[in-house]
Amino acid sequence: MNLSDKTGKLYYVGGCVRDKILGIPSVDTDICYEGDAVDYVTAQGFEIIKIQKEIRTARVLIDGKEIDFASTRKEYYPKAGHMPITTETGCPLKDDLTRRDFTINSIAQSVSTGEIIDPTGGSNDIKAGLLRVHHDKSFIDDPTRIIRGLKFSLRFKFNFDSHTEKLKNEYLNNVNYDMSYSRLKKELIDCFNLNSDEGLNRFIDEGMYKLLTISKPQKPLIPIHTLVDEFKVKTPWLIYLGNTDLSKLALTKTETRILEEFNTIRESSSPYKTCHKSNIQAVLLWTVYVNPDKGLHYLRNLRNIKPSLTGSDLVKLGLNGKQVGQILNTLEEEKFKNPNITHAGELSIVKEFLNKIQRK
């Protein structure tokens, strides 16, 4: 994307500047205008898709890509842990940069000159591999920054600087549970969709789980990331956290069903049969937290098996509706015990079943 600017007030900010310094590709392009961004994009004649009037942000279409132009803004937290409120738009750039989470994300680059604006030393922290907050109330204002810090630490192999680490631990020893859980859920999803066993170990060992619950979660019995890769799970966060108390989060119907199916498998006397009716993420949860041997056997050897005989075949053999259901269940159980049963073997099971009926 090629941008030009004659005002000297347009800046690349945040992650895209950080990633440029790191020398890695950036997923997003964040842009802010030191003034009113809506007025700016209007004057430039950009195709405007959406405007957020309260924070004076405009989404525009450039080269077929949707880009947000944000006005610089000041914020304050009316209540610790809740969403911030914008108090001013069009403020000086420095005020916008210092409202952000970590110094590594508080760097701007002028679109017109390429100059780096770095009021908090974020460039040096990037070179040192450190995550540093701007002030001592940072985690009190927004505890989800702890999970964002874990995410950045995993992505870039950075560490919390000593003072930020101290602030993190102090907060986790006195969590304010009156917080924005929708915001926390988003950060948890982003973090654990990185598919990192290290992330879960640190989440537990460093007490970050306390943002959700006072009960320390059980660690998985086997690594999760290899199974996520093997079975191509696109959103693995629930496998990492599904054995943690998530009652404070607003789960979707699908997420709730996965956790319910996990518990059903765990309590089932015929777990393979129950797995057959369940979402693969529920099966993976049971595998990594309850029974790795049986879970892996099911996933790798039994998951795709089914009897060769169908309900129609059984009706042609003289079975009625109730009997069809019974024999299909029997065939399925036998296939779990011996996946190599042939079509002829299944017919033998049906004949034995019919003989028992006739003897009665």
C-alpha positions in Angstrom: 0.0 0.0 0.0 1.4 3.4 -1.0 0.4 6.4 1.1 1.5 10.0 0.8 0.9 12.8 3.2 1.6 16.6 2.9 0.3 17.5 6.3 3.1 15.9 8.4 0.5 14.6 10.8 -0.1 11.1 9.5 1.7 8.2 11.2 2.1 4.5 11.1 1.7 3.3 14.7 1.9 0.3 16.9 2.4 -3.2 15.7 3.4 -2.4 12.1 6.2 -0.1 13.3 7.3 -2.6 15.9 7.4 -5.4 13.3 9.3 -3.2 10.8 12.0 -2.7 13.5 12.0 -6.4 14.2 12.3 -7.1 10.4 9.3 -9.3 10.2 6.1 -9.1 8.1 3.2 -7.3 9.8 -0.4 -8.5 9.5 -2.1 -5.1 10.1 -1.3 -1.6 9.1 -2.3 0.8 11.9 -2.5 4.5 11.0 -3.3 7.5 13.1 -3.8 11.2 12.3 -2.7 13.9 14.7 -6.0 15.7 14.4 -9.4 14.6 13.1 -9.0 11.5 11.0 -12.5 11.7 9.5 -11.9 15.2 8.2 -8.5 14.1 6.9 -9.8 11.1 4.8 -12.7 13.1 3.6 -10.3 15.8 2.3 -8.2 13.2 0.7 -11.2 11.8 -1.2 -10.7 8.2 0.1 -13.6 5.8 -0.3 -15.1 5.7 3.2 -16.7 2.5 4.4 -17.4 3.2 8.0 -17.1 6.0 10.5 -16.9 5.7 14.3 -18.1 9.2 15.3 -17.4 9.0 19.0 -13.6 8.4 18.5 -13.4 10.0 15.0 -12.0 6.9 13.3 -12.7 6.1 9.6 -12.4 2.9 7.7 -11.5 3.5 4.1 -10.7 1.3 1.0 -7.2 1.7 -0.4 -5.9 -0.6 -3.2 -8.7 -3.0 -2.4 -7.7 -3.2 1.3 -9.7 -1.9 4.3 -7.6 0.4 6.4 -8.6 2.2 9.7 -7.5 5.9 10.1 -7.7 6.7 13.7 -7.6 10.1 15.3 -5.1 10.5 18.1 -6.9 10.3 21.4 -6.7 10.5 25.1 -8.4 7.9 27.4 -9.1 7.3 31.0 -10.5 4.4 33.0 -13.6 5.4 34.9 -13.5 2.1 36.7 -10.5 -0.3 37.1 -10.7 -3.2 34.7 -13.5 -1.8 32.6 -13.3 -0.3 29.1 -11.7 3.1 28.8 -13.5 6.3 27.8 -12.2 8.7 25.2 -11.8 12.2 26.7 -10.2 13.9 23.7 -9.6 13.3 20.0 -7.0 15.1 17.9 -4.6 15.3 20.9 -0.8 15.4 20.5 0.7 12.2 19.2 2.7 11.5 22.4 -0.5 11.4 24.4 -1.9 8.8 22.1 1.2 6.7 22.2 1.5 6.6 26.0 -2.1 5.4 26.5 -1.1 2.0 24.9 -0.1 -1.3 26.6 3.6 -1.7 26.2 6.4 0.6 25.0 7.2 -1.8 22.1 3.7 -0.9 20.7 4.0 2.9 21.4 6.2 3.8 18.5 5.1 5.9 15.4 6.7 6.6 12.0 5.8 9.6 10.0 4.2 8.8 6.7 5.7 11.9 5.0 9.3 11.8 6.3 9.8 8.3 7.7 11.0 9.8 11.0 10.6 7.4 14.1 8.8 9.0 17.0 9.5 7.0 20.2 8.8 8.9 23.4 9.0 6.0 25.7 12.1 4.1 24.5 10.2 1.3 22.8 12.9 0.8 20.1 15.5 0.1 22.8 13.1 -2.3 24.5 12.6 -4.1 21.2 16.4 -4.5 20.8 16.6 -5.7 24.4 13.7 -8.1 24.1 11.7 -6.5 26.9 8.0 -5.8 27.6 7.6 -2.7 29.7 4.4 -0.9 30.7 4.1 2.8 30.9 3.0 3.3 34.5 2.4 1.4 37.8 -1.4 1.2 37.3 -1.3 -0.3 33.9 -2.5 -3.8 34.9 -5.0 -2.3 37.4 -6.5 -0.3 34.6 -6.5 -3.2 32.1 -5.6 -6.6 33.5 -6.0 -8.1 30.0 -2.6 -6.6 29.3 -1.1 -9.5 31.2 -2.4 -11.9 28.6 -1.3 -9.6 25.8 2.1 -9.6 27.4 2.2 -13.4 27.4 1.1 -13.3 23.7 3.9 -10.9 22.7 6.4 -12.9 24.8 5.5 -16.1 23.0 5.6 -14.4 19.5 8.8 -12.5 19.9 10.6 -14.4 22.7 10.5 -11.2 24.8 10.5 -11.1 28.6 8.7 -8.7 31.0 11.2 -6.2 32.4 11.8 -6.7 36.1 9.5 -3.8 37.3 6.7 -4.9 34.9 7.1 -8.5 36.2 6.8 -7.2 39.8 3.6 -5.2 38.8 2.2 -8.3 37.1 2.7 -10.5 40.2 1.3 -7.9 42.5 -1.8 -7.7 40.5 -2.2 -11.5 40.2 -2.0 -11.7 44.0 -5.0 -9.3 44.3 -7.1 -9.7 41.2 -10.1 -7.4 40.8 -12.8 -9.7 39.3 -14.9 -6.8 38.2 -13.3 -6.5 34.8 -14.2 -6.6 31.1 -14.4 -10.4 30.5 -15.3 -9.9 26.8 -12.0 -8.1 26.4 -10.2 -10.9 28.4 -11.8 -13.6 26.3 -10.5 -11.9 23.1 -7.0 -11.8 24.5 -7.1 -15.4 25.6 -8.3 -16.5 22.2 -5.6 -14.6 20.4 -2.9 -15.9 22.8 -3.8 -19.5 22.9 -4.6 -19.7 19.2 -0.8 -19.4 18.8 -0.8 -23.1 19.8 2.0 -23.0 22.3 2.4 -25.5 25.1 4.9 -23.1 26.7 2.1 -20.5 26.8 -0.2 -22.8 28.9 2.7 -23.8 31.2 3.4 -20.1 31.9 -0.3 -19.3 32.2 -0.5 -21.8 35.0 3.0 -21.5 36.6 3.0 -17.7 36.7 -0.5 -17.6 38.1 -2.2 -15.9 35.1 -5.1 -18.3 35.5 -6.1 -16.2 38.5 -7.6 -13.8 36.0 -10.3 -16.5 35.5 -10.4 -18.5 38.7 -8.8 -19.1 42.1 -8.6 -22.8 41.3 -5.2 -23.8 39.8 -5.9 -25.8 36.6 -4.5 -29.2 35.9 -1.7 -29.3 33.3 -2.3 -31.5 30.2 -1.0 -35.1 30.4 0.5 -34.8 26.9 1.6 -31.9 24.7 -1.3 -30.2 22.9 0.4 -28.4 20.0 1.3 -31.6 18.1 -2.3 -32.9 18.3 -3.6 -29.5 17.1 -1.3 -29.7 14.1 -2.0 -33.4 13.4 -5.8 -32.9 13.5 -5.7 -29.4 11.9 -7.6 -27.6 14.6 -8.0 -24.0 13.4 -9.0 -22.4 16.8 -7.2 -24.4 19.5 -7.7 -22.0 22.4 -10.5 -24.1 23.9 -8.4 -27.2 24.0 -5.7 -25.3 26.0 -8.2 -23.8 28.4 -11.2 -26.2 28.3 -10.1 -27.8 31.6 -9.9 -24.4 33.3 -12.9 -22.8 35.0 -14.3 -20.6 32.2 -17.6 -19.7 33.9 -16.7 -16.0 33.9 -16.5 -15.9 30.1 -19.5 -15.6 27.8 -19.1 -18.7 25.7 -20.8 -19.3 22.4 -23.3 -22.2 21.9 -20.6 -24.2 20.1 -18.0 -23.6 22.8 -20.5 -24.6 25.5 -21.4 -27.7 23.6 -17.8 -28.7 23.2 -17.2 -28.5 27.0 -20.4 -30.4 27.7 -19.4 -33.1 25.3 -16.0 -33.3 27.0 -17.6 -33.9 30.4 -20.0 -36.5 28.8 -17.0 -38.4 27.4 -15.2 -38.2 30.7 -18.2 -39.7 32.5 -19.1 -42.3 29.9 -18.9 -46.0 30.4 -18.5 -46.3 26.6 -16.2 -43.4 25.8 -15.4 -44.5 22.2 -19.1 -44.6 21.4 -19.5 -41.2 23.0 -16.5 -39.8 21.1 -18.1 -40.9 17.9 -21.0 -38.4 18.6 -18.8 -35.6 19.8 -16.9 -32.6 18.3 -13.2 -33.5 17.8 -12.2 -30.7 20.1 -14.1 -32.4 22.9 -12.3 -35.6 22.1 -9.0 -33.8 22.1 -9.8 -32.3 25.5 -10.5 -35.8 26.9 -7.3 -37.1 25.3 -5.0 -34.5 26.7 -6.6 -34.1 30.2 -8.1 -37.5 31.0 -6.9 -40.5 29.0 -4.1 -40.0 26.4 -3.8 -43.7 25.5 -7.4 -44.4 24.8 -7.9 -40.9 23.2 -5.0 -41.3 20.8 -6.2 -44.8 19.9 -9.6 -43.5 19.1 -8.3 -40.5 17.2 -5.8 -42.4 15.1 -7.5 -45.8 14.6 -11.2 -45.6 15.4 -12.4 -42.1 14.6 -13.4 -42.8 11.0 -14.6 -46.3 11.3 -18.2 -47.3 10.7 -20.0 -50.6 9.9 -20.2 -51.5 6.3 -23.7 -52.7 6.8 -26.3 -49.9 6.7 -29.8 -49.7 8.1 -31.2 -50.5 4.7 -29.1 -53.6 4.5 -30.4 -54.8 7.9 -34.0 -54.2 6.9 -33.5 -56.3 3.8 -32.2 -59.0 6.1 -35.5 -59.0 8.0 -34.8 -56.7 11.0 -37.4 -54.2 12.2 -36.7 -50.6 13.2 -35.9 -51.3 16.9 -33.7 -54.2 16.0 -31.9 -52.2 13.3 -30.9 -49.7 16.0 -29.7 -52.5 18.4 -27.6 -54.3 15.8 -26.0 -51.1 14.5 -25.0 -50.3 18.1 -23.6 -53.8 18.4 -21.7 -53.6 15.1 -20.2 -50.3 16.1 -19.0 -51.7 19.5 -17.5 -54.6 17.7 -15.7 -52.4 15.2 -14.2 -50.4 18.1 -12.9 -53.7 19.6 -11.7 -54.9 16.2 -11.5 -52.3 13.4 -10.5 -55.0 10.9 -13.8 -56.8 11.0 -14.8 -57.6 7.4 -18.2 -57.4 5.8 -18.6 -61.1 6.2 -17.8 -60.8 9.9 -20.5 -58.2 10.3 -23.0 -60.5 8.6 -22.0 -63.3 11.0 -22.8 -60.9 13.9 -26.2 -60.1 12.4 -27.0 -63.8 11.9 -26.1 -64.6 15.5 -28.4 -61.8 16.6 -31.2 -63.2 14.4 -30.7 -66.7 15.8 -31.0 -65.4 19.3 -34.3 -63.7 18.4 -35.6 -66.8 16.9 -34.6 -68.9 19.9 -36.6 -66.6 22.1 
